[in-house]
Amino acid sequence: MLLGMNASAQTPTFERNAITQAVGRRLKEVRVQAGKSQEELAHEAAVSRNAISAVESGAADTTILTLAALCRPLGISLSELFASLTMPLDVQDARRINAAKPPKVGRSRLR
């Protein structure tokens, strides 16, 4: 999630979501257990190596379709990928917490 600019380097700074990081760690764990490099998995799943790297590091959110494509060559299902994640799912990212709320409009009389 993009939060702002780093003043010294003028590059975007990111806050990584705990769920995104956990999924990335789990994907890397499964890939290493399968004995595949990021490049091999990228070729077999038709996903870029950079995308796999970003997911594994928790730097990028991904879609269920991409995760499914990555699971196929690893020989696991989506449910197996998520099964070992033991974390509360009530984690909210900052954009949800700080979402703008419209002002309450007083009830007007109709004539």
Biopython code that builds the backbone (N, CA, C, O; Angstrom):
import numpy as np
from Bio.PDB.StructureBuilder import StructureBuilder

atoms = [
    (1, "MET", "N", (0.851, -1.156, 0.000)),
    (1, "MET", "CA", (0.000, 0.000, 0.000)),
    (1, "MET", "C", (0.901, 1.224, 0.000)),
    (1, "MET", "O", (1.788, 1.353, 0.843)),
    (2, "LEU", "N", (0.676, 2.090, -0.918)),
    (2, "LEU", "CA", (1.465, 3.299, -1.050)),
    (2, "LEU", "C", (1.057, 4.269, 0.037)),
    (2, "LEU", "O", (-0.118, 4.613, 0.166)),
    (3, "LEU", "N", (2.047, 4.719, 0.835)),
    (3, "LEU", "CA", (1.740, 5.640, 1.919)),
    (3, "LEU", "C", (2.230, 7.046, 1.656)),
    (3, "LEU", "O", (1.594, 8.003, 2.098)),
    (4, "GLY", "N", (3.312, 7.202, 0.967)),
    (4, "GLY", "CA", (3.826, 8.543, 0.744)),
    (4, "GLY", "C", (5.191, 8.500, 0.110)),
    (4, "GLY", "O", (5.637, 7.461, -0.376)),
    (5, "MET", "N", (5.848, 9.639, 0.120)),
    (5, "MET", "CA", (7.168, 9.721, -0.477)),
    (5, "MET", "C", (8.217, 9.817, 0.620)),
    (5, "MET", "O", (8.024, 10.520, 1.612)),
    (6, "ASN", "N", (9.310, 9.122, 0.443)),
    (6, "ASN", "CA", (10.445, 9.217, 1.330)),
    (6, "ASN", "C", (11.159, 10.519, 0.991)),
    (6, "ASN", "O", (11.610, 10.695, -0.140)),
    (7, "ALA", "N", (11.267, 11.422, 1.937)),
    (7, "ALA", "CA", (11.793, 12.758, 1.667)),
    (7, "ALA", "C", (13.239, 12.735, 1.180)),
    (7, "ALA", "O", (13.615, 13.535, 0.323)),
    (8, "SER", "N", (14.053, 11.826, 1.718)),
    (8, "SER", "CA", (15.462, 11.836, 1.349)),
    (8, "SER", "C", (15.715, 11.283, -0.048)),
    (8, "SER", "O", (16.547, 11.817, -0.780)),
    (9, "ALA", "N", (15.017, 10.232, -0.422)),
    (9, "ALA", "CA", (15.279, 9.593, -1.712)),
    (9, "ALA", "C", (14.222, 9.909, -2.759)),
    (9, "ALA", "O", (14.398, 9.576, -3.931)),
    (10, "GLN", "N", (13.132, 10.543, -2.358)),
    (10, "GLN", "CA", (12.030, 10.837, -3.271)),
    (10, "GLN", "C", (11.512, 9.579, -3.951)),
    (10, "GLN", "O", (11.204, 9.578, -5.143)),
    (11, "THR", "N", (11.422, 8.506, -3.169)),
    (11, "THR", "CA", (10.851, 7.266, -3.672)),
    (11, "THR", "C", (9.653, 6.911, -2.809)),
    (11, "THR", "O", (9.603, 7.302, -1.643)),
    (12, "PRO", "N", (8.678, 6.174, -3.354)),
    (12, "PRO", "CA", (7.510, 5.813, -2.559)),
    (12, "PRO", "C", (7.898, 4.929, -1.379)),
    (12, "PRO", "O", (8.816, 4.116, -1.488)),
    (13, "THR", "N", (7.210, 5.084, -0.260)),
    (13, "THR", "CA", (7.399, 4.202, 0.882)),
    (13, "THR", "C", (6.140, 3.356, 1.029)),
    (13, "THR", "O", (5.039, 3.819, 0.728)),
    (14, "PHE", "N", (6.299, 2.132, 1.484)),
    (14, "PHE", "CA", (5.190, 1.199, 1.566)),
    (14, "PHE", "C", (5.065, 0.637, 2.972)),
    (14, "PHE", "O", (6.063, 0.438, 3.665)),
    (15, "GLU", "N", (3.837, 0.386, 3.383)),
    (15, "GLU", "CA", (3.566, -0.342, 4.609)),
    (15, "GLU", "C", (3.021, -1.687, 4.160)),
    (15, "GLU", "O", (2.036, -1.750, 3.425)),
    (16, "ARG", "N", (3.649, -2.743, 4.595)),
    (16, "ARG", "CA", (3.243, -4.065, 4.133)),
    (16, "ARG", "C", (2.177, -4.655, 5.042)),
    (16, "ARG", "O", (2.295, -4.610, 6.266)),
    (17, "ASN", "N", (1.155, -5.199, 4.445)),
    (17, "ASN", "CA", (0.043, -5.811, 5.147)),
    (17, "ASN", "C", (0.474, -7.158, 5.709)),
    (17, "ASN", "O", (1.164, -7.914, 5.024)),
    (18, "ALA", "N", (0.083, -7.476, 6.943)),
    (18, "ALA", "CA", (0.493, -8.717, 7.600)),
    (18, "ALA", "C", (0.013, -9.956, 6.848)),
    (18, "ALA", "O", (0.740, -10.947, 6.764)),
    (19, "ILE", "N", (-1.180, -9.912, 6.311)),
    (19, "ILE", "CA", (-1.704, -11.063, 5.570)),
    (19, "ILE", "C", (-0.921, -11.262, 4.278)),
    (19, "ILE", "O", (-0.580, -12.391, 3.927)),
    (20, "THR", "N", (-0.635, -10.171, 3.568)),
    (20, "THR", "CA", (0.148, -10.245, 2.334)),
    (20, "THR", "C", (1.524, -10.836, 2.613)),
    (20, "THR", "O", (2.017, -11.656, 1.839)),
    (21, "GLN", "N", (2.144, -10.425, 3.711)),
    (21, "GLN", "CA", (3.457, -10.958, 4.068)),
    (21, "GLN", "C", (3.382, -12.445, 4.404)),
    (21, "GLN", "O", (4.252, -13.215, 3.998)),
    (22, "ALA", "N", (2.353, -12.854, 5.138)),
    (22, "ALA", "CA", (2.211, -14.264, 5.515)),
    (22, "ALA", "C", (1.998, -15.147, 4.290)),
    (22, "ALA", "O", (2.579, -16.228, 4.198)),
    (23, "VAL", "N", (1.174, -14.698, 3.354)),
    (23, "VAL", "CA", (0.947, -15.456, 2.118)),
    (23, "VAL", "C", (2.253, -15.556, 1.331)),
    (23, "VAL", "O", (2.570, -16.616, 0.791)),
    (24, "GLY", "N", (3.005, -14.473, 1.262)),
    (24, "GLY", "CA", (4.280, -14.482, 0.553)),
    (24, "GLY", "C", (5.279, -15.448, 1.165)),
    (24, "GLY", "O", (5.956, -16.188, 0.451)),
    (25, "ARG", "N", (5.370, -15.441, 2.506)),
    (25, "ARG", "CA", (6.283, -16.377, 3.182)),
    (25, "ARG", "C", (5.875, -17.822, 2.911)),
    (25, "ARG", "O", (6.723, -18.683, 2.676)),
    (26, "ARG", "N", (4.575, -18.077, 2.948)),
    (26, "ARG", "CA", (4.075, -19.443, 2.709)),
    (26, "ARG", "C", (4.352, -19.884, 1.275)),
    (26, "ARG", "O", (4.746, -21.026, 1.041)),
    (27, "LEU", "N", (4.146, -18.984, 0.318)),
    (27, "LEU", "CA", (4.419, -19.316, -1.080)),
    (27, "LEU", "C", (5.896, -19.657, -1.266)),
    (27, "LEU", "O", (6.232, -20.630, -1.941)),
    (28, "LYS", "N", (6.769, -18.862, -0.672)),
    (28, "LYS", "CA", (8.209, -19.123, -0.789)),
    (28, "LYS", "C", (8.566, -20.461, -0.146)),
    (28, "LYS", "O", (9.353, -21.229, -0.700)),
    (29, "GLU", "N", (7.991, -20.737, 1.014)),
    (29, "GLU", "CA", (8.245, -22.001, 1.705)),
    (29, "GLU", "C", (7.873, -23.190, 0.820)),
    (29, "GLU", "O", (8.642, -24.145, 0.704)),
    (30, "VAL", "N", (6.708, -23.133, 0.203)),
    (30, "VAL", "CA", (6.243, -24.224, -0.663)),
    (30, "VAL", "C", (7.132, -24.341, -1.901)),
    (30, "VAL", "O", (7.472, -25.446, -2.323)),
    (31, "ARG", "N", (7.505, -23.198, -2.480)),
    (31, "ARG", "CA", (8.359, -23.211, -3.678)),
    (31, "ARG", "C", (9.715, -23.842, -3.368)),
    (31, "ARG", "O", (10.211, -24.660, -4.143)),
    (32, "VAL", "N", (10.314, -23.465, -2.244)),
    (32, "VAL", "CA", (11.618, -24.016, -1.864)),
    (32, "VAL", "C", (11.500, -25.515, -1.589)),
    (32, "VAL", "O", (12.369, -26.287, -1.994)),
    (33, "GLN", "N", (10.429, -25.934, -0.903)),
    (33, "GLN", "CA", (10.208, -27.364, -0.646)),
    (33, "GLN", "C", (10.055, -28.146, -1.950)),
    (33, "GLN", "O", (10.456, -29.307, -2.033)),
    (34, "ALA", "N", (9.477, -27.509, -2.963)),
    (34, "ALA", "CA", (9.302, -28.163, -4.263)),
    (34, "ALA", "C", (10.596, -28.161, -5.076)),
    (34, "ALA", "O", (10.666, -28.786, -6.134)),
    (35, "GLY", "N", (11.618, -27.459, -4.586)),
    (35, "GLY", "CA", (12.903, -27.421, -5.276)),
    (35, "GLY", "C", (12.893, -26.592, -6.544)),
    (35, "GLY", "O", (13.652, -26.864, -7.475)),
    (36, "LYS", "N", (12.040, -25.586, -6.585)),
    (36, "LYS", "CA", (11.935, -24.747, -7.784)),
    (36, "LYS", "C", (12.497, -23.357, -7.513)),
    (36, "LYS", "O", (12.337, -22.803, -6.425)),
    (37, "SER", "N", (13.152, -22.812, -8.520)),
    (37, "SER", "CA", (13.594, -21.419, -8.439)),
    (37, "SER", "C", (12.421, -20.521, -8.830)),
    (37, "SER", "O", (11.421, -20.987, -9.377)),
    (38, "GLN", "N", (12.559, -19.238, -8.544)),
    (38, "GLN", "CA", (11.519, -18.297, -8.971)),
    (38, "GLN", "C", (11.373, -18.320, -10.486)),
    (38, "GLN", "O", (10.259, -18.235, -11.002)),
    (39, "GLU", "N", (12.483, -18.433, -11.201)),
    (39, "GLU", "CA", (12.433, -18.460, -12.669)),
    (39, "GLU", "C", (11.695, -19.695, -13.180)),
    (39, "GLU", "O", (10.890, -19.596, -14.106)),
    (40, "GLU", "N", (11.964, -20.852, -12.584)),
    (40, "GLU", "CA", (11.270, -22.077, -13.006)),
    (40, "GLU", "C", (9.770, -21.963, -12.760)),
    (40, "GLU", "O", (8.959, -22.291, -13.626)),
    (41, "LEU", "N", (9.417, -21.494, -11.570)),
    (41, "LEU", "CA", (8.000, -21.344, -11.246)),
    (41, "LEU", "C", (7.339, -20.322, -12.161)),
    (41, "LEU", "O", (6.205, -20.516, -12.601)),
    (42, "ALA", "N", (8.040, -19.247, -12.445)),
    (42, "ALA", "CA", (7.497, -18.212, -13.335)),
    (42, "ALA", "C", (7.181, -18.795, -14.706)),
    (42, "ALA", "O", (6.120, -18.533, -15.271)),
    (43, "HIS", "N", (8.104, -19.584, -15.234)),
    (43, "HIS", "CA", (7.898, -20.196, -16.551)),
    (43, "HIS", "C", (6.708, -21.157, -16.527)),
    (43, "HIS", "O", (5.864, -21.124, -17.423)),
    (44, "GLU", "N", (6.639, -22.005, -15.510)),
    (44, "GLU", "CA", (5.579, -23.013, -15.439)),
    (44, "GLU", "C", (4.204, -22.403, -15.169)),
    (44, "GLU", "O", (3.189, -22.944, -15.609)),
    (45, "ALA", "N", (4.166, -21.275, -14.445)),
    (45, "ALA", "CA", (2.882, -20.657, -14.092)),
    (45, "ALA", "C", (2.500, -19.517, -15.024)),
    (45, "ALA", "O", (1.422, -18.937, -14.888)),
    (46, "ALA", "N", (3.379, -19.192, -15.975)),
    (46, "ALA", "CA", (3.150, -18.069, -16.898)),
    (46, "ALA", "C", (2.933, -16.760, -16.138)),
    (46, "ALA", "O", (2.026, -15.983, -16.435)),
    (47, "VAL", "N", (3.805, -16.547, -15.143)),
    (47, "VAL", "CA", (3.797, -15.330, -14.323)),
    (47, "VAL", "C", (5.229, -14.811, -14.327)),
    (47, "VAL", "O", (6.168, -15.606, -14.374)),
    (48, "SER", "N", (5.416, -13.506, -14.279)),
    (48, "SER", "CA", (6.782, -12.977, -14.308)),
    (48, "SER", "C", (7.528, -13.294, -13.010)),
    (48, "SER", "O", (6.922, -13.389, -11.942)),
    (49, "ARG", "N", (8.834, -13.454, -13.116)),
    (49, "ARG", "CA", (9.657, -13.701, -11.936)),
    (49, "ARG", "C", (9.572, -12.525, -10.974)),
    (49, "ARG", "O", (9.574, -12.710, -9.757)),
    (50, "ASN", "N", (9.496, -11.311, -11.523)),
    (50, "ASN", "CA", (9.380, -10.125, -10.674)),
    (50, "ASN", "C", (8.091, -10.152, -9.858)),
    (50, "ASN", "O", (8.078, -9.730, -8.701)),
    (51, "ALA", "N", (7.015, -10.645, -10.453)),
    (51, "ALA", "CA", (5.744, -10.744, -9.728)),
    (51, "ALA", "C", (5.865, -11.740, -8.581)),
    (51, "ALA", "O", (5.368, -11.489, -7.483)),
    (52, "ILE", "N", (6.520, -12.862, -8.830)),
    (52, "ILE", "CA", (6.713, -13.865, -7.778)),
    (52, "ILE", "C", (7.561, -13.284, -6.654)),
    (52, "ILE", "O", (7.251, -13.466, -5.477)),
    (53, "SER", "N", (8.616, -12.595, -7.014)),
    (53, "SER", "CA", (9.477, -11.967, -6.014)),
    (53, "SER", "C", (8.703, -10.967, -5.159)),
    (53, "SER", "O", (8.861, -10.931, -3.939)),
    (54, "ALA", "N", (7.873, -10.162, -5.803)),
    (54, "ALA", "CA", (7.088, -9.155, -5.079)),
    (54, "ALA", "C", (6.077, -9.805, -4.139)),
    (54, "ALA", "O", (5.863, -9.321, -3.028)),
    (55, "VAL", "N", (5.457, -10.893, -4.575)),
    (55, "VAL", "CA", (4.488, -11.592, -3.726)),
    (55, "VAL", "C", (5.211, -12.234, -2.548)),
    (55, "VAL", "O", (4.774, -12.102, -1.405)),
    (56, "GLU", "N", (6.314, -12.929, -2.818)),
    (56, "GLU", "CA", (7.043, -13.612, -1.750)),
    (56, "GLU", "C", (7.595, -12.649, -0.708)),
    (56, "GLU", "O", (7.673, -12.997, 0.470)),
    (57, "SER", "N", (7.973, -11.463, -1.116)),
    (57, "SER", "CA", (8.524, -10.488, -0.169)),
    (57, "SER", "C", (7.432, -9.698, 0.546)),
    (57, "SER", "O", (7.719, -8.930, 1.465)),
    (58, "GLY", "N", (6.184, -9.884, 0.127)),
    (58, "GLY", "CA", (5.086, -9.145, 0.740)),
    (58, "GLY", "C", (4.968, -7.731, 0.229)),
    (58, "GLY", "O", (4.236, -6.919, 0.795)),
    (59, "ALA", "N", (5.688, -7.428, -0.847)),
    (59, "ALA", "CA", (5.679, -6.069, -1.395)),
    (59, "ALA", "C", (4.485, -5.811, -2.294)),
    (59, "ALA", "O", (4.200, -4.661, -2.630)),
    (60, "ALA", "N", (3.778, -6.869, -2.690)),
    (60, "ALA", "CA", (2.651, -6.681, -3.609)),
    (60, "ALA", "C", (1.498, -7.596, -3.238)),
    (60, "ALA", "O", (1.695, -8.758, -2.884)),
    (61, "ASP", "N", (0.308, -7.058, -3.325)),
    (61, "ASP", "CA", (-0.891, -7.884, -3.222)),
    (61, "ASP", "C", (-1.026, -8.611, -4.553)),
    (61, "ASP", "O", (-0.513, -8.144, -5.570)),
    (62, "THR", "N", (-1.700, -9.729, -4.554)),
    (62, "THR", "CA", (-1.909, -10.453, -5.799)),
    (62, "THR", "C", (-3.349, -10.946, -5.853)),
    (62, "THR", "O", (-4.095, -10.827, -4.880)),
    (63, "THR", "N", (-3.723, -11.488, -6.972)),
    (63, "THR", "CA", (-5.091, -11.986, -7.132)),
    (63, "THR", "C", (-5.146, -13.479, -6.828)),
    (63, "THR", "O", (-4.127, -14.170, -6.831)),
    (64, "ILE", "N", (-6.342, -13.952, -6.569)),
    (64, "ILE", "CA", (-6.555, -15.385, -6.359)),
    (64, "ILE", "C", (-6.184, -16.153, -7.624)),
    (64, "ILE", "O", (-5.648, -17.258, -7.541)),
    (65, "LEU", "N", (-6.463, -15.580, -8.791)),
    (65, "LEU", "CA", (-6.122, -16.254, -10.050)),
    (65, "LEU", "C", (-4.619, -16.452, -10.178)),
    (65, "LEU", "O", (-4.168, -17.512, -10.613)),
    (66, "THR", "N", (-3.838, -15.442, -9.802)),
    (66, "THR", "CA", (-2.381, -15.572, -9.859)),
    (66, "THR", "C", (-1.906, -16.607, -8.852)),
    (66, "THR", "O", (-1.047, -17.430, -9.167)),
    (67, "LEU", "N", (-2.458, -16.574, -7.643)),
    (67, "LEU", "CA", (-2.072, -17.577, -6.645)),
    (67, "LEU", "C", (-2.418, -18.984, -7.123)),
    (67, "LEU", "O", (-1.641, -19.916, -6.916)),
    (68, "ALA", "N", (-3.570, -19.144, -7.759)),
    (68, "ALA", "CA", (-3.954, -20.456, -8.298)),
    (68, "ALA", "C", (-2.971, -20.904, -9.374)),
    (68, "ALA", "O", (-2.590, -22.073, -9.426)),
    (69, "ALA", "N", (-2.562, -19.971, -10.232)),
    (69, "ALA", "CA", (-1.588, -20.296, -11.283)),
    (69, "ALA", "C", (-0.255, -20.714, -10.671)),
    (69, "ALA", "O", (0.426, -21.587, -11.209)),
    (70, "LEU", "N", (0.123, -20.103, -9.558)),
    (70, "LEU", "CA", (1.382, -20.445, -8.891)),
    (70, "LEU", "C", (1.274, -21.776, -8.143)),
    (70, "LEU", "O", (2.254, -22.514, -8.044)),
    (71, "CYS", "N", (0.103, -22.078, -7.624)),
    (71, "CYS", "CA", (-0.082, -23.327, -6.872)),
    (71, "CYS", "C", (-0.030, -24.562, -7.763)),
    (71, "CYS", "O", (0.485, -25.603, -7.353)),
    (72, "ARG", "N", (-0.565, -24.453, -8.987)),
    (72, "ARG", "CA", (-0.625, -25.620, -9.884)),
    (72, "ARG", "C", (0.736, -26.286, -10.072)),
    (72, "ARG", "O", (0.855, -27.482, -9.806)),
    (73, "PRO", "N", (1.773, -25.562, -10.521)),
    (73, "PRO", "CA", (3.065, -26.235, -10.715)),
    (73, "PRO", "C", (3.733, -26.671, -9.407)),
    (73, "PRO", "O", (4.645, -27.498, -9.415)),
    (74, "LEU", "N", (3.275, -26.111, -8.290)),
    (74, "LEU", "CA", (3.831, -26.509, -6.995)),
    (74, "LEU", "C", (3.127, -27.742, -6.437)),
    (74, "LEU", "O", (3.544, -28.304, -5.424)),
    (75, "GLY", "N", (2.048, -28.157, -7.113)),
    (75, "GLY", "CA", (1.337, -29.359, -6.709)),
    (75, "GLY", "C", (0.498, -29.193, -5.450)),
    (75, "GLY", "O", (0.265, -30.162, -4.728)),
    (76, "ILE", "N", (0.044, -27.982, -5.181)),
    (76, "ILE", "CA", (-0.818, -27.754, -4.023)),
    (76, "ILE", "C", (-2.070, -26.993, -4.455)),
    (76, "ILE", "O", (-2.102, -26.369, -5.515)),
    (77, "SER", "N", (-3.084, -27.058, -3.622)),
    (77, "SER", "CA", (-4.313, -26.310, -3.885)),
    (77, "SER", "C", (-4.252, -24.978, -3.141)),
    (77, "SER", "O", (-3.396, -24.766, -2.282)),
    (78, "LEU", "N", (-5.170, -24.098, -3.486)),
    (78, "LEU", "CA", (-5.254, -22.826, -2.767)),
    (78, "LEU", "C", (-5.530, -23.060, -1.286)),
    (78, "LEU", "O", (-4.979, -22.366, -0.431)),
    (79, "SER", "N", (-6.380, -24.035, -0.984)),
    (79, "SER", "CA", (-6.687, -24.298, 0.427)),
    (79, "SER", "C", (-5.444, -24.765, 1.180)),
    (79, "SER", "O", (-5.269, -24.428, 2.350)),
    (80, "GLU", "N", (-4.581, -25.537, 0.523)),
    (80, "GLU", "CA", (-3.328, -25.958, 1.157)),
    (80, "GLU", "C", (-2.386, -24.776, 1.357)),
    (80, "GLU", "O", (-1.661, -24.719, 2.350)),
    (81, "LEU", "N", (-2.395, -23.840, 0.424)),
    (81, "LEU", "CA", (-1.553, -22.648, 0.558)),
    (81, "LEU", "C", (-1.972, -21.841, 1.784)),
    (81, "LEU", "O", (-1.127, -21.369, 2.544)),
    (82, "PHE", "N", (-3.279, -21.688, 1.970)),
    (82, "PHE", "CA", (-3.792, -20.864, 3.061)),
    (82, "PHE", "C", (-3.948, -21.618, 4.380)),
    (82, "PHE", "O", (-4.067, -20.989, 5.432)),
    (83, "ALA", "N", (-3.950, -22.959, 4.347)),
    (83, "ALA", "CA", (-4.254, -23.761, 5.539)),
    (83, "ALA", "C", (-3.342, -23.463, 6.722)),
    (83, "ALA", "O", (-3.814, -23.427, 7.858)),
    (84, "SER", "N", (-2.083, -23.253, 6.496)),
    (84, "SER", "CA", (-1.147, -23.070, 7.607)),
    (84, "SER", "C", (-1.063, -21.628, 8.101)),
    (84, "SER", "O", (-0.324, -21.343, 9.044)),
    (85, "LEU", "N", (-1.797, -20.730, 7.488)),
    (85, "LEU", "CA", (-1.771, -19.337, 7.937)),
    (85, "LEU", "C", (-2.618, -19.219, 9.197)),
    (85, "LEU", "O", (-3.843, -19.328, 9.147)),
    (86, "THR", "N", (-1.963, -19.000, 10.304)),
    (86, "THR", "CA", (-2.667, -18.887, 11.579)),
    (86, "THR", "C", (-2.524, -17.467, 12.096)),
    (86, "THR", "O", (-1.692, -17.177, 12.956)),
    (87, "MET", "N", (-3.339, -16.609, 11.561)),
    (87, "MET", "CA", (-3.312, -15.213, 11.983)),
    (87, "MET", "C", (-4.727, -14.678, 11.961)),
    (87, "MET", "O", (-5.569, -15.174, 11.213)),
    (88, "PRO", "N", (-4.996, -13.672, 12.775)),
    (88, "PRO", "CA", (-6.345, -13.108, 12.763)),
    (88, "PRO", "C", (-6.631, -12.429, 11.432)),
    (88, "PRO", "O", (-5.777, -11.734, 10.882)),
    (89, "LEU", "N", (-7.818, -12.633, 10.930)),
    (89, "LEU", "CA", (-8.190, -12.035, 9.655)),
    (89, "LEU", "C", (-8.819, -10.661, 9.819)),
    (89, "LEU", "O", (-9.318, -10.088, 8.851)),
    (90, "ASP", "N", (-8.798, -10.124, 11.043)),
    (90, "ASP", "CA", (-9.367, -8.803, 11.254)),
    (90, "ASP", "C", (-8.361, -7.690, 10.984)),
    (90, "ASP", "O", (-8.626, -6.525, 11.281)),
    (91, "VAL", "N", (-7.213, -8.043, 10.423)),
    (91, "VAL", "CA", (-6.210, -7.042, 10.084)),
    (91, "VAL", "C", (-6.772, -6.158, 8.982)),
    (91, "VAL", "O", (-7.219, -6.656, 7.948)),
    (92, "GLN", "N", (-6.752, -4.855, 9.201)),
    (92, "GLN", "CA", (-7.247, -3.917, 8.198)),
    (92, "GLN", "C", (-6.093, -3.049, 7.749)),
    (92, "GLN", "O", (-5.268, -2.629, 8.559)),
    (93, "ASP", "N", (-6.036, -2.785, 6.470)),
    (93, "ASP", "CA", (-4.987, -1.891, 6.014)),
    (93, "ASP", "C", (-5.427, -0.445, 6.233)),
    (93, "ASP", "O", (-6.606, -0.171, 6.458)),
    (94, "ALA", "N", (-4.480, 0.460, 6.167)),
    (94, "ALA", "CA", (-4.713, 1.858, 6.540)),
    (94, "ALA", "C", (-5.799, 2.529, 5.719)),
    (94, "ALA", "O", (-6.514, 3.386, 6.239)),
    (95, "ARG", "N", (-5.943, 2.166, 4.460)),
    (95, "ARG", "CA", (-6.943, 2.855, 3.647)),
    (95, "ARG", "C", (-8.355, 2.538, 4.117)),
    (95, "ARG", "O", (-9.264, 3.345, 3.922)),
    (96, "ARG", "N", (-8.553, 1.377, 4.733)),
    (96, "ARG", "CA", (-9.868, 1.037, 5.280)),
    (96, "ARG", "C", (-10.078, 1.740, 6.620)),
    (96, "ARG", "O", (-11.171, 2.229, 6.904)),
    (97, "ILE", "N", (-9.047, 1.788, 7.426)),
    (97, "ILE", "CA", (-9.145, 2.408, 8.736)),
    (97, "ILE", "C", (-9.379, 3.909, 8.598)),
    (97, "ILE", "O", (-10.187, 4.488, 9.324)),
    (98, "ASN", "N", (-8.679, 4.523, 7.675)),
    (98, "ASN", "CA", (-8.746, 5.969, 7.515)),
    (98, "ASN", "C", (-9.704, 6.405, 6.419)),
    (98, "ASN", "O", (-9.620, 7.533, 5.934)),
    (99, "ALA", "N", (-10.595, 5.540, 6.032)),
    (99, "ALA", "CA", (-11.516, 5.860, 4.942)),
    (99, "ALA", "C", (-12.333, 7.104, 5.290)),
    (99, "ALA", "O", (-12.800, 7.264, 6.418)),
    (100, "ALA", "N", (-12.489, 7.959, 4.317)),
    (100, "ALA", "CA", (-13.271, 9.177, 4.524)),
    (100, "ALA", "C", (-14.725, 8.809, 4.764)),
    (100, "ALA", "O", (-15.275, 7.925, 4.108)),
    (101, "LYS", "N", (-15.326, 9.489, 5.697)),
    (101, "LYS", "CA", (-16.731, 9.240, 6.001)),
    (101, "LYS", "C", (-17.520, 10.484, 5.629)),
    (101, "LYS", "O", (-17.139, 11.593, 6.003)),
    (102, "PRO", "N", (-18.607, 10.315, 4.904)),
    (102, "PRO", "CA", (-19.395, 11.487, 4.508)),
    (102, "PRO", "C", (-20.032, 12.131, 5.734)),
    (102, "PRO", "O", (-20.371, 11.441, 6.696)),
    (103, "PRO", "N", (-20.195, 13.442, 5.702)),
    (103, "PRO", "CA", (-20.821, 14.119, 6.844)),
    (103, "PRO", "C", (-22.292, 13.724, 6.940)),
    (103, "PRO", "O", (-22.950, 13.457, 5.935)),
    (104, "LYS", "N", (-22.783, 13.693, 8.165)),
    (104, "LYS", "CA", (-24.202, 13.381, 8.355)),
    (104, "LYS", "C", (-25.021, 14.584, 7.922)),
    (104, "LYS", "O", (-24.731, 15.721, 8.292)),
    (105, "VAL", "N", (-26.024, 14.318, 7.149)),
    (105, "VAL", "CA", (-26.908, 15.372, 6.665)),
    (105, "VAL", "C", (-28.139, 15.373, 7.549)),
    (105, "VAL", "O", (-28.781, 14.343, 7.755)),
    (106, "GLY", "N", (-28.458, 16.564, 8.074)),
    (106, "GLY", "CA", (-29.642, 16.678, 8.917)),
    (106, "GLY", "C", (-30.900, 16.421, 8.109)),
    (106, "GLY", "O", (-30.934, 16.648, 6.900)),
    (107, "ARG", "N", (-31.897, 15.961, 8.767)),
    (107, "ARG", "CA", (-33.151, 15.656, 8.087)),
    (107, "ARG", "C", (-33.859, 16.962, 7.745)),
    (107, "ARG", "O", (-34.089, 17.799, 8.617)),
    (108, "SER", "N", (-34.191, 17.124, 6.514)),
    (108, "SER", "CA", (-34.883, 18.352, 6.105)),
    (108, "SER", "C", (-36.367, 18.074, 5.951)),
    (108, "SER", "O", (-36.785, 16.939, 5.723)),
    (109, "ARG", "N", (-37.140, 19.115, 6.076)),
    (109, "ARG", "CA", (-38.592, 18.970, 5.926)),
    (109, "ARG", "C", (-38.965, 19.133, 4.465)),
    (109, "ARG", "O", (-38.520, 20.064, 3.794)),
    (110, "LEU", "N", (-39.761, 18.244, 4.000)),
    (110, "LEU", "CA", (-40.266, 18.351, 2.637)),
    (110, "LEU", "C", (-41.621, 19.032, 2.683)),
    (110, "LEU", "O", (-42.423, 18.745, 3.572)),
    (111, "ARG", "N", (-41.888, 19.909, 1.763)),
    (111, "ARG", "CA", (-43.184, 20.604, 1.728)),
    (111, "ARG", "C", (-44.004, 20.130, 0.588)),
    (111, "ARG", "O", (-45.126, 20.599, 0.397)),
]
sb = StructureBuilder()
sb.init_structure("model")
sb.init_model(0)
sb.init_chain("A")
sb.init_seg("    ")
for serial, (resi, resn, name, xyz) in enumerate(atoms, 1):
    if name == "N":
        sb.init_residue(resn, " ", resi, " ")
    sb.init_atom(name, np.array(xyz, "f"), 0.0, 1.0, " ", f" {name:<3s}", serial, name[0])
structure = sb.get_structure()
